[in-house]
């Protein structure tokens, strides 16, 4: 059945396949008494959604009949390829002057992290991406951010501007008072070395909130 799905993908394009059919291609086959497509559908139902399956904890996936370590590895490889695709697209694409230009990239990178992560996109003087660095990692409801380290890394990257970003594992992308405070501290610290803060984006559940769009910078 996975061969049929692959033929359909090649003939009609991946957009014509259902979630279960795409999973069948990745899984490479079914298991005893069940086809690859039926297995894909069963896994989506068991984990609640395709996203729930792709981001589930390793041990749960490895213990699920029909999945196991090898197939779990294939799913994780597919997810990481998606992240790297967006990262390379951001680096090779147009200047990152608009919050809309970075949203798909940041959602792919940060949406499903179970803990808060604070990152920086370092940009050159034409606002092209130099690097994307994860600087601080916290817990489910916060991460300590140190302006000195952000400035040090920006100088190391020879950045002319930065876009700040972090996720809210709760899924709510509204900025807190602490978010606003650290944003202004970072903006002031980076201004001392002539580096602009273009935006601060908060990633929630399938959406980003932009400080620039809210007039908070």
NUMARRO-864819 format. One line per 4 residues: number of its first residue (from 1); their letters; for each residue x, y negated, z negated of C-alpha. Coordinates in pm, whole numbers. Example, Ala and Ser with C-alpha at 12.3 -4.5 7.8 and 13.67 -1.06 7.14 Angstrom:
<nuros>
1> as> 1230/450/-780  1367/106/-714
</nuros>
This chain:
<nuros>
1> xxxx> 0/0/0  289/-239/-67  403/-173/293  61/-277/421
5> xxxx> 79/-594/213  425/-670/346  301/-625/703  9/-856/629
9> xxxx> 246/-1114/481  468/-1105/791  174/-1118/1032  -47/-1375/859
13> xxxx> 180/-1556/612  201/-1529/232  -85/-1773/181  -326/-1511/317
17> xxxx> -244/-1261/43  -427/-1242/-286  -239/-1261/-616  -267/-884/-649
21> xxxx> -132/-830/-297  166/-1061/-358  239/-872/-678  223/-547/-485
25> xxxx> 501/-674/-257  714/-768/-559  645/-448/-752  737/-235/-453
29> xxxx> 474/33/-518  208/155/-755  229/419/-1024  72/757/-1084
33> xxxx> -283/756/-951  -299/382/-875  -200/179/-569  33/-118/-578
37> xxxx> -253/-365/-519  -470/-205/-788  -173/-213/-1026  -120/-581/-950
41> xxxx> -484/-656/-1020  -478/-455/-1342  -168/-639/-1467  -322/-980/-1394
45> xxxx> -634/-883/-1591  -432/-735/-1877  -220/-1049/-1917  -511/-1286/-1858
49> xxxx> -375/-1450/-1543  -87/-1441/-1296  86/-1709/-1500  31/-1509/-1818
53> xxxx> 202/-1210/-1657  496/-1406/-1515  570/-1577/-1847  494/-1294/-2089
57> xxxx> 751/-1183/-2344  1004/-928/-2227  920/-655/-2475  548/-666/-2399
61> xxxx> 617/-638/-2025  864/-357/-2065  616/-161/-2276  328/-205/-2029
65> xxxx> 254/106/-1820  336/48/-1455  571/-242/-1527  886/-148/-1716
69> xxxx> 1232/-310/-1717  1305/-296/-1344  977/-449/-1234  991/-704/-1514
73> xxxx> 1331/-802/-1375  1183/-849/-1028  914/-1080/-1162  1169/-1286/-1354
77> xxxx> 1391/-1308/-1048  1096/-1438/-842  1019/-1699/-1109  1380/-1815/-1127
81> xxxx> 1402/-1840/-748  1099/-2070/-756  1270/-2295/-1011  1590/-2306/-807
85> xxxx> 1395/-2380/-490  1240/-2689/-649  1576/-2790/-795  1750/-2773/-457
89> xxxx> 1459/-2946/-286  1484/-3230/-537  1858/-3259/-480  1830/-3261/-101
93> xxxx> 1508/-3457/-72  1422/-3827/-80  1533/-4058/-361  1358/-3987/-691
97> xxxx> 1204/-4330/-741  843/-4218/-792  719/-3998/-1077  521/-3798/-819
101> xxxx> 846/-3688/-652  965/-3498/-961  645/-3347/-1099  643/-3015/-915
105> xxxx> 1010/-2966/-1005  960/-3041/-1375  643/-2836/-1407  825/-2537/-1257
109> xxxx> 1118/-2587/-1496  942/-2671/-1823  573/-2584/-1825  598/-2235/-1971
113> xxxx> 877/-2285/-2224  758/-2165/-2568  970/-2433/-2739  1033/-2802/-2678
117> xxxx> 1319/-2886/-2443  1457/-3234/-2373  1621/-3278/-2033  1771/-3547/-1813
121> xxxx> 1777/-3588/-1438  2096/-3779/-1359  2077/-3990/-1043  2323/-4178/-825
125> xxxx> 2285/-4543/-719  2045/-4436/-441  1840/-4238/-692  1942/-3902/-550
129> xxxx> 1973/-3615/-794  2324/-3548/-924  2231/-3294/-1190  1950/-3167/-1408
133> xxxx> 2070/-3089/-1760  1892/-2937/-2057  2039/-3138/-2345  1839/-3047/-2655
137> xxxx> 1626/-2752/-2755  1385/-2754/-3045  1086/-2568/-3185  723/-2538/-3080
141> xxxx> 650/-2895/-3188  968/-3102/-3156  1332/-3140/-3060  1597/-3369/-3208
145> xxxx> 1736/-3607/-2946  2070/-3785/-2998  2122/-4101/-2785  2500/-4077/-2815
149> xxxx> 2501/-3736/-2644  2267/-3859/-2367  2499/-4155/-2299  2805/-3929/-2304
153> xxxx> 2652/-3689/-2053  2532/-3972/-1828  2884/-4116/-1815  3030/-3770/-1751
157> xxxx> 2788/-3728/-1457  2875/-4079/-1334  2503/-4155/-1319  2357/-4492/-1220
161> xxxx> 2009/-4402/-1347  1829/-4128/-1536  1484/-3979/-1562  1409/-3837/-1906
165> xxxx> 1183/-3535/-1942  1055/-3301/-2207  774/-3053/-2248  495/-3016/-2501
169> xxxx> 441/-2642/-2561  91/-2726/-2689  -1/-2812/-2329  -106/-3166/-2421
173> xxxx> 100/-3415/-2220  15/-3726/-2422  317/-3917/-2561  351/-3943/-2937
177> xxxx> 485/-4240/-3133  809/-4046/-3177  828/-4002/-2797  787/-4375/-2744
181> xxxx> 1045/-4457/-3011  1318/-4228/-2872  1248/-4350/-2519  1318/-4710/-2616
185> xxxx> 1625/-4610/-2817  1762/-4424/-2516  1677/-4709/-2280  1863/-4957/-2502
189> xxxx> 2164/-4727/-2548  2197/-4654/-2175  2155/-5022/-2085  2477/-5094/-2274
193> xxxx> 2665/-4894/-2011  2456/-5022/-1716  2251/-4706/-1665  1880/-4750/-1596
197> xxxx> 1601/-4534/-1733  1357/-4498/-1445  1098/-4292/-1627  1023/-4049/-1905
201> xxxx> 798/-3760/-1804  616/-3531/-2046  521/-3190/-1909  206/-3029/-2044
205> xxxx> -15/-2759/-1905  9/-2811/-1527  47/-3187/-1552  299/-3459/-1627
209> xxxx> 248/-3790/-1803  467/-4075/-1679  585/-4351/-1915  645/-4574/-1611
213> xxxx> 287/-4530/-1488  154/-4598/-1838  360/-4919/-1865  549/-4779/-2165
217> x> 902/-4851/-2037
</nuros>
